Structures are given as C-alpha cells and as structure tokens.
Amino acid sequence: SQIWLEPGEEMTVEDLMKAVGIVSANDASVALAEYIAGSHEEFVKLMNKR
C-alpha cells in the first residue's frame, strides 16, 4: 500500500513511522530509508552490514 507521497513533500519521521506501521506504506518506508542513509541502495548496504 501507499500514502501517495509527492516528490519534495515533507512529513515528520513520526508520521512516516505511523504510515509504515499502520498501513504498511511502501513509499513511507522508502522515504525513511532515504532519510537515514541518503538512498535506498545505501540503506540496503547498512542493513546488510554486520
């Protein structure tokens, strides 16, 4: 599912986490990953780091 984020739209981390946790919003998950690591690819690298 999605919450239909628009490019450049701003939301709080709290609201993005709610979207991920409540409606499993994939676009919110990507936005959080990009916020944390700069890109989806870098987030995957961080997740795979041991």
C-alpha positions as a Markdown table, in Angstrom:
| # | Residue | x | y | z |
|---|---|---|---|---|
| 1 | Ser | 0.0 | 0.0 | 0.0 |
| 2 | Gln | 1.0 | 3.6 | -0.3 |
| 3 | Ile | 0.2 | 7.0 | 1.2 |
| 4 | Trp | 1.0 | 8.7 | -2.1 |
| 5 | Leu | 3.9 | 10.9 | -1.1 |
| 6 | Glu | 4.7 | 13.6 | -3.7 |
| 7 | Pro | 8.4 | 14.4 | -4.6 |
| 8 | Gly | 9.6 | 17.1 | -2.2 |
| 9 | Glu | 6.7 | 16.5 | 0.3 |
| 10 | Glu | 7.7 | 16.9 | 3.9 |
| 11 | Met | 6.5 | 14.7 | 6.7 |
| 12 | Thr | 7.7 | 14.1 | 10.2 |
| 13 | Val | 9.6 | 10.9 | 11.0 |
| 14 | Glu | 6.8 | 10.1 | 13.5 |
| 15 | Asp | 4.1 | 10.3 | 10.7 |
| 16 | Leu | 6.2 | 8.2 | 8.3 |
| 17 | Met | 6.6 | 5.6 | 11.0 |
| 18 | Lys | 2.9 | 5.5 | 11.7 |
| 19 | Ala | 2.3 | 5.1 | 7.9 |
| 20 | Val | 4.7 | 2.2 | 7.8 |
| 21 | Gly | 3.4 | 0.6 | 11.0 |
| 22 | Ile | -0.3 | 1.1 | 10.4 |
| 23 | Val | -0.9 | 0.8 | 6.7 |
| 24 | Ser | 2.4 | -0.8 | 5.6 |
| 25 | Ala | 3.1 | 2.2 | 3.3 |
| 26 | Asn | 5.9 | 1.2 | 1.0 |
| 27 | Asp | 6.6 | 4.8 | -0.1 |
| 28 | Ala | 6.9 | 5.9 | 3.5 |
| 29 | Ser | 9.4 | 3.0 | 4.0 |
| 30 | Val | 11.5 | 4.3 | 1.1 |
| 31 | Ala | 11.3 | 7.9 | 2.3 |
| 32 | Leu | 12.7 | 6.8 | 5.7 |
| 33 | Ala | 15.4 | 4.7 | 4.1 |
| 34 | Glu | 16.5 | 7.7 | 2.0 |
| 35 | Tyr | 16.4 | 10.0 | 5.1 |
| 36 | Ile | 18.5 | 7.6 | 7.1 |
| 37 | Ala | 21.1 | 6.6 | 4.5 |
| 38 | Gly | 20.7 | 9.0 | 1.6 |
| 39 | Ser | 19.4 | 6.5 | -0.8 |
| 40 | His | 17.6 | 3.2 | -1.0 |
| 41 | Glu | 20.8 | 1.4 | -2.1 |
| 42 | Glu | 22.9 | 2.8 | 0.8 |
| 43 | Phe | 20.2 | 1.8 | 3.2 |
| 44 | Val | 20.3 | -1.8 | 2.0 |
| 45 | Lys | 24.1 | -1.7 | 2.5 |
| 46 | Leu | 23.6 | -0.6 | 6.1 |
| 47 | Met | 21.0 | -3.3 | 6.7 |
| 48 | Asn | 23.4 | -5.9 | 5.3 |
| 49 | Lys | 26.4 | -4.7 | 7.3 |
| 50 | Arg | 27.3 | -6.9 | 10.2 |
